[in-house]
Amino acid sequence: MLVIYDKKGFNRLLTLNPDELKKLDLSGACLKDANLVQYNLSGANLRDANLQGADMRLTNLSDADFSGANLMDTDLTGAIITGAQFSGAQLEGARLDMAAIKIARAGGANVSGIKMDALLTE
């Protein structure tokens, strides 16, 4: 089993089978301050999820759906987010340094205050 904890490592947020990570349905999940460093969440459904303050450095999020999600202050440094959908997502204060990015849809996304030193675009 795979247990997702908060960044401090004290609070268990979710327990999963590692084989279930790809195309995982986490729509509406509360993963605030989650430690998701280097996970493979490609194709995951994260619509309307609360990921505020989550640590998603070096995570594979290709083709993930973040529509309507709260990604405020989320660290996406080095993440692979090619083909991800961010329609209506809240991205204020998110960090996207060195993220590999080719966003499929971002209409209506709030991107004020995004921090990025460099992006790798396809």
C-alpha positions, -999 to 999 in steps of 0.1 A, spaced: 0 0 0 10 36 -6 2 62 20 1 99 11 10 121 40 10 158 45 44 176 40 52 173 77 47 136 76 22 134 104 -12 133 89 -23 105 67 -43 119 38 -49 89 16 -40 52 12 -37 37 -23 -24 6 -41 7 18 -61 -7 2 -92 -37 25 -91 -18 57 -95 -20 61 -133 -54 75 -144 -64 77 -107 -97 94 -99 -90 119 -72 -117 143 -82 -128 165 -53 -101 150 -30 -86 171 -2 -49 167 -6 -39 201 10 -2 202 19 2 166 5 37 152 -2 35 139 -38 71 143 -47 81 121 -77 48 103 -80 34 91 -114 0 106 -116 -2 107 -154 -38 109 -166 -51 114 -131 -85 131 -126 -79 158 -101 -109 179 -110 -120 202 -82 -94 187 -59 -78 208 -31 -41 206 -36 -33 239 -19 3 239 -7 10 204 -20 46 194 -28 45 179 -64 81 184 -73 93 161 -101 59 145 -104 46 131 -137 13 149 -142 11 145 -180 -25 145 -193 -39 151 -158 -71 170 -154 -69 199 -128 -101 216 -140 -115 237 -111 -87 224 -88 -71 246 -60 -34 246 -68 -26 278 -48 10 277 -35 16 243 -49 52 234 -58 54 220 -93 91 224 -97 105 200 -123 70 184 -128 59 170 -162 26 186 -170 24 182 -207 -12 179 -219 -26 187 -185 -59 206 -183 -62 236 -160 -95 251 -170 -109 271 -140 -80 261 -118 -66 284 -90 -29 286 -96 -20 317 -75 14 314 -60 21 281 -76 58 274 -84 65 260 -119 104 263 -120 118 239 -147 85 223 -153 80 205 -186 48 221 -199 25 219 -228 -9 227 -214 -39 214 -233 -65 237 -218 -62 266 -193 -92 287 -201 -104 306 -170 -75 295 -149 -63 321 -123 -25 323 -128 -17 355 -109 14 353 -88 28 321 -105 65 318 -97 87 304 -125 123 308 -133 123 286 -164 99 264 -183 106 236 -207 81 238 -234 74 213 -262 
